[in-house]
Amino acid sequence: MATPASRARALSLYRQLLRGAKKMPTPNRQNFVVRKTRAEFQANRDLTDPEEIEFQLRLADTNLDTVLVQAEHLTRLFKDSGYHQDDVY
């Protein structure tokens, strides 16, 4: 069963991931992060095993770090005058 602390932590991570999505440089990337976040949290909504809950919370925390790093990196990359999206092979 989820404890009040794990519920609060999950809600905090959920909100942070949605805020992190807004930092992505393109609408497609923003929408992907939002859809993925909602789907993952919905899929794990009814977990009761404390170990599985803790694992999923750690995974969400890792995903948050990944989203923030990617947002920063891609924003910098897209602002680089030497980067051309049309050069994709």
MARDOBA-137309 format. One record per atom (N, C-alpha, C): atom name; residue in three letters; x, y, z; residue number from 1. Coordinates in steps of 0.05 Angstrom, whole numbers, plus 5000, padded with zeros to 4 digits. Atoms other than C-alpha are relative to their C-alpha. Layout:
atome, residu, east, north, up, num
CA, ALA, X, Y, Z, NUM $
...
END
This chain:
atome, residu, east, north, up, num
N, MET, 5017, 4976, 5000, 1 $
CA, MET, 5000, 5000, 5000, 1 $
C, MET, 5018, 5025, 5000, 1 $
N, ALA, 4985, 4975, 5002, 2 $
CA, ALA, 5024, 5069, 4983, 2 $
C, ALA, 4997, 5016, 5026, 2 $
N, THR, 5002, 4983, 4976, 3 $
CA, THR, 5041, 5113, 5042, 3 $
C, THR, 4995, 5029, 4992, 3 $
N, PRO, 5004, 4972, 5007, 4 $
CA, PRO, 5023, 5186, 5046, 4 $
C, PRO, 5026, 5013, 4989, 4 $
N, ALA, 4974, 4989, 5009, 5 $
CA, ALA, 5097, 5202, 5037, 5 $
C, ALA, 5006, 4992, 4971, 5 $
N, SER, 4995, 5009, 5027, 6 $
CA, SER, 5103, 5160, 4974, 6 $
C, SER, 4981, 5013, 4980, 6 $
N, ARG, 5020, 4986, 5017, 7 $
CA, ARG, 5039, 5191, 4946, 7 $
C, ARG, 5009, 5029, 4995, 7 $
N, ALA, 4990, 4972, 5003, 8 $
CA, ALA, 5067, 5261, 4959, 8 $
C, ALA, 5024, 5001, 4982, 8 $
N, ARG, 4976, 5001, 5017, 9 $
CA, ARG, 5133, 5242, 4927, 9 $
C, ARG, 4993, 4995, 4971, 9 $
N, ALA, 5009, 5006, 5028, 10 $
CA, ALA, 5097, 5213, 4866, 10 $
C, ALA, 4988, 5025, 4988, 10 $
N, LEU, 5013, 4976, 5011, 11 $
CA, LEU, 5055, 5276, 4858, 11 $
C, LEU, 5021, 5021, 4994, 11 $
N, SER, 4979, 4980, 5005, 12 $
CA, SER, 5117, 5320, 4864, 12 $
C, SER, 5016, 4993, 4975, 12 $
N, LEU, 4986, 5009, 5024, 13 $
CA, LEU, 5154, 5279, 4812, 13 $
C, LEU, 4983, 5004, 4975, 13 $
N, TYR, 5018, 4996, 5023, 14 $
CA, TYR, 5094, 5281, 4766, 14 $
C, TYR, 4999, 5029, 4991, 14 $
N, ARG, 5001, 4972, 5006, 15 $
CA, ARG, 5089, 5356, 4770, 15 $
C, ARG, 5027, 5010, 4989, 15 $
N, GLN, 4974, 4992, 5010, 16 $
CA, GLN, 5164, 5364, 4760, 16 $
C, GLN, 5005, 4991, 4972, 16 $
N, LEU, 4998, 5010, 5028, 17 $
CA, LEU, 5162, 5320, 4698, 17 $
C, LEU, 4984, 5017, 4981, 17 $
N, LEU, 5017, 4983, 5017, 18 $
CA, LEU, 5105, 5361, 4669, 18 $
C, LEU, 5013, 5027, 4996, 18 $
N, ARG, 4985, 4974, 5003, 19 $
CA, ARG, 5144, 5425, 4683, 19 $
C, ARG, 5025, 4997, 4983, 19 $
N, GLY, 4976, 5005, 5016, 20 $
CA, GLY, 5206, 5394, 4653, 20 $
C, GLY, 4993, 4998, 4971, 20 $
N, ALA, 5009, 5002, 5028, 21 $
CA, ALA, 5167, 5379, 4589, 21 $
C, ALA, 4999, 5027, 4987, 21 $
N, LYS, 5002, 4973, 5011, 22 $
CA, LYS, 5156, 5453, 4580, 22 $
C, LYS, 5027, 5012, 4992, 22 $
N, LYS, 4973, 4990, 5006, 23 $
CA, LYS, 5231, 5463, 4577, 23 $
C, LYS, 5011, 4988, 4974, 23 $
N, MET, 4990, 5012, 5025, 24 $
CA, MET, 5238, 5419, 4515, 24 $
C, MET, 4997, 5020, 4978, 24 $
N, PRO, 4999, 4979, 5020, 25 $
CA, PRO, 5255, 5460, 4453, 25 $
C, PRO, 4978, 4998, 4978, 25 $
N, THR, 5020, 5001, 5021, 26 $
CA, THR, 5200, 5434, 4407, 26 $
C, THR, 4973, 4989, 5011, 26 $
N, PRO, 5026, 5010, 4991, 27 $
CA, PRO, 5125, 5420, 4415, 27 $
C, PRO, 4998, 4970, 4999, 27 $
N, ASN, 5001, 5029, 5002, 28 $
CA, ASN, 5134, 5348, 4392, 28 $
C, ASN, 5014, 4987, 5024, 28 $
N, ARG, 4985, 5011, 4977, 29 $
CA, ARG, 5185, 5334, 4447, 29 $
C, ARG, 4984, 5006, 5026, 29 $
N, GLN, 5016, 4993, 4977, 30 $
CA, GLN, 5142, 5370, 4498, 30 $
C, GLN, 4976, 4981, 5003, 30 $
N, ASN, 5023, 5018, 5000, 31 $
CA, ASN, 5081, 5329, 4479, 31 $
C, ASN, 5008, 4971, 5007, 31 $
N, PHE, 4991, 5027, 4994, 32 $
CA, PHE, 5120, 5264, 4481, 32 $
C, PHE, 5005, 4996, 5030, 32 $
N, VAL, 4995, 5002, 4971, 33 $
CA, VAL, 5144, 5277, 4552, 33 $
C, VAL, 4974, 5000, 5016, 33 $
N, VAL, 5026, 4998, 4986, 34 $
CA, VAL, 5074, 5296, 4575, 34 $
C, VAL, 4985, 4974, 4997, 34 $
N, ARG, 5015, 5025, 5004, 35 $
CA, ARG, 5042, 5235, 4543, 35 $
C, ARG, 5013, 4976, 5014, 35 $
N, LYS, 4985, 5022, 4987, 36 $
CA, LYS, 5096, 5187, 4569, 36 $
C, LYS, 4997, 5002, 5030, 36 $
N, THR, 5003, 4997, 4971, 37 $
CA, THR, 5092, 5216, 4639, 37 $
C, THR, 4972, 4992, 5009, 37 $
N, ARG, 5028, 5007, 4992, 38 $
CA, ARG, 5016, 5210, 4642, 38 $
C, ARG, 4995, 4970, 4998, 38 $
N, ALA, 5004, 5029, 5004, 39 $
CA, ALA, 5017, 5139, 4614, 39 $
C, ALA, 5014, 4984, 5022, 39 $
N, GLU, 4985, 5015, 4979, 40 $
CA, GLU, 5070, 5115, 4663, 40 $
C, GLU, 4987, 5003, 5027, 40 $
N, PHE, 5013, 4997, 4973, 41 $
CA, PHE, 5037, 5145, 4724, 41 $
C, PHE, 4973, 4987, 5001, 41 $
N, GLN, 5026, 5014, 5001, 42 $
CA, GLN, 4969, 5119, 4702, 42 $
C, GLN, 5004, 4970, 5002, 42 $
N, ALA, 4995, 5029, 4999, 43 $
CA, ALA, 4998, 5049, 4691, 43 $
C, ALA, 5007, 4990, 5028, 43 $
N, ASN, 4991, 5008, 4973, 44 $
CA, ASN, 5027, 5048, 4761, 44 $
C, ASN, 4983, 5011, 5023, 44 $
N, ARG, 5017, 4987, 4981, 45 $
CA, ARG, 4970, 5082, 4796, 45 $
C, ARG, 4991, 4981, 5023, 45 $
N, ASP, 5011, 5018, 4981, 46 $
CA, ASP, 4945, 5020, 4832, 46 $
C, ASP, 5020, 4981, 5013, 46 $
N, LEU, 4980, 5017, 4988, 47 $
CA, LEU, 5011, 4991, 4856, 47 $
C, LEU, 4996, 4999, 5030, 47 $
N, THR, 5003, 5003, 4971, 48 $
CA, THR, 5010, 4964, 4927, 48 $
C, THR, 5026, 4990, 5013, 48 $
N, ASP, 4975, 5011, 4989, 49 $
CA, ASP, 5078, 4930, 4935, 49 $
C, ASP, 5019, 5023, 5006, 49 $
N, PRO, 4982, 4978, 4993, 50 $
CA, PRO, 5123, 4979, 4973, 50 $
C, PRO, 5026, 5000, 4985, 50 $
N, GLU, 4975, 5002, 5015, 51 $
CA, GLU, 5186, 4954, 4937, 51 $
C, GLU, 4996, 5010, 4972, 51 $
N, GLU, 5006, 4992, 5028, 52 $
CA, GLU, 5154, 4963, 4869, 52 $
C, GLU, 4994, 5030, 4999, 52 $
N, ILE, 5006, 4972, 4999, 53 $
CA, ILE, 5128, 5032, 4889, 53 $
C, ILE, 5026, 5016, 5002, 53 $
N, GLU, 4974, 4986, 4997, 54 $
CA, GLU, 5198, 5053, 4911, 54 $
C, GLU, 5016, 4998, 4974, 54 $
N, PHE, 4986, 5003, 5025, 55 $
CA, PHE, 5228, 5025, 4847, 55 $
C, PHE, 4989, 5020, 4979, 55 $
N, GLN, 5012, 4983, 5020, 56 $
CA, GLN, 5179, 5064, 4804, 56 $
C, GLN, 5005, 5030, 5006, 56 $
N, LEU, 4994, 4972, 4993, 57 $
CA, LEU, 5191, 5128, 4843, 57 $
C, LEU, 5029, 5007, 4993, 57 $
N, ARG, 4972, 4996, 5008, 58 $
CA, ARG, 5266, 5120, 4833, 58 $
C, ARG, 5003, 5003, 4970, 58 $
N, LEU, 5000, 4998, 5030, 59 $
CA, LEU, 5254, 5108, 4759, 59 $
C, LEU, 4989, 5027, 4991, 59 $
N, ALA, 5011, 4973, 5007, 60 $
CA, ALA, 5211, 5171, 4755, 60 $
C, ALA, 5021, 5022, 5006, 60 $
N, ASP, 4979, 4980, 4994, 61 $
CA, ASP, 5267, 5210, 4789, 61 $
C, ASP, 5022, 5000, 4979, 61 $
N, THR, 4980, 5002, 5021, 62 $
CA, THR, 5317, 5184, 4738, 62 $
C, THR, 4989, 5012, 4974, 62 $
N, ASN, 5012, 4989, 5024, 63 $
CA, ASN, 5269, 5201, 4682, 63 $
C, ASN, 4999, 5031, 5001, 63 $
N, LEU, 5000, 4971, 4997, 64 $
CA, LEU, 5263, 5272, 4710, 64 $
C, LEU, 5028, 5011, 4994, 64 $
N, ASP, 4972, 4991, 5006, 65 $
CA, ASP, 5339, 5280, 4709, 65 $
C, ASP, 5005, 4999, 4970, 65 $
N, THR, 4996, 5003, 5028, 66 $
CA, THR, 5340, 5254, 4638, 66 $
C, THR, 4986, 5022, 4984, 66 $
N, VAL, 5015, 4979, 5014, 67 $
CA, VAL, 5286, 5302, 4615, 67 $
C, VAL, 5013, 5027, 5002, 67 $
N, LEU, 4987, 4974, 4995, 68 $
CA, LEU, 5321, 5362, 4646, 68 $
C, LEU, 5026, 5002, 4985, 68 $
N, VAL, 4974, 4999, 5014, 69 $
CA, VAL, 5389, 5344, 4617, 69 $
C, VAL, 4995, 5002, 4969, 69 $
N, GLN, 5006, 4999, 5028, 70 $
CA, GLN, 5359, 5331, 4548, 70 $
C, GLN, 4989, 5027, 4992, 70 $
N, ALA, 5012, 4973, 5007, 71 $
CA, ALA, 5319, 5396, 4549, 71 $
C, ALA, 5023, 5020, 4998, 71 $
N, GLU, 4978, 4981, 5000, 72 $
CA, GLU, 5382, 5435, 4566, 72 $
C, GLU, 5018, 4996, 4975, 72 $
N, HIS, 4982, 5007, 5023, 73 $
CA, HIS, 5425, 5399, 4514, 73 $
C, HIS, 4987, 5007, 4973, 73 $
N, LEU, 5014, 4995, 5026, 74 $
CA, LEU, 5373, 5403, 4458, 74 $
C, LEU, 4995, 5029, 4995, 74 $
N, THR, 5004, 4972, 5003, 75 $
CA, THR, 5358, 5475, 4471, 75 $
C, THR, 5025, 5014, 4991, 75 $
N, ARG, 4974, 4989, 5008, 76 $
CA, ARG, 5432, 5492, 4466, 76 $
C, ARG, 5006, 4992, 4972, 76 $
N, LEU, 4994, 5010, 5027, 77 $
CA, LEU, 5439, 5449, 4404, 77 $
C, LEU, 4983, 5015, 4979, 77 $
N, PHE, 5017, 4987, 5019, 78 $
CA, PHE, 5380, 5481, 4369, 78 $
C, PHE, 5007, 5030, 4997, 78 $
N, LYS, 4992, 4972, 5001, 79 $
CA, LYS, 5406, 5551, 4385, 79 $
C, LYS, 5027, 5003, 4986, 79 $
N, ASP, 4974, 4999, 5013, 80 $
CA, ASP, 5474, 5534, 4355, 80 $
C, ASP, 4997, 5006, 4971, 80 $
N, SER, 5003, 4991, 5028, 81 $
CA, SER, 5481, 5570, 4289, 81 $
C, SER, 5011, 4979, 4981, 81 $
N, GLY, 4988, 5020, 5018, 82 $
CA, GLY, 5521, 5511, 4261, 82 $
C, GLY, 4982, 4975, 4997, 82 $
N, TYR, 5018, 5023, 5001, 83 $
CA, TYR, 5464, 5462, 4273, 83 $
C, TYR, 4977, 5005, 4979, 83 $
N, HIS, 5021, 4997, 5020, 84 $
CA, HIS, 5417, 5451, 4214, 84 $
C, HIS, 4983, 4975, 5001, 84 $
N, GLN, 5019, 5023, 4999, 85 $
CA, GLN, 5356, 5407, 4222, 85 $
C, GLN, 4996, 4987, 4973, 85 $
N, ASP, 5004, 5010, 5027, 86 $
CA, ASP, 5352, 5399, 4147, 86 $
C, ASP, 5022, 4980, 4992, 86 $
N, ASP, 4978, 5017, 5008, 87 $
CA, ASP, 5418, 5361, 4146, 87 $
C, ASP, 4998, 4972, 5011, 87 $
N, VAL, 5005, 5027, 4989, 88 $
CA, VAL, 5387, 5298, 4177, 88 $
C, VAL, 5001, 4980, 4977, 88 $
N, TYR, 4997, 5020, 5022, 89 $
CA, TYR, 5405, 5237, 4135, 89 $
C, TYR, 4979, 4979, 5001, 89 $
END
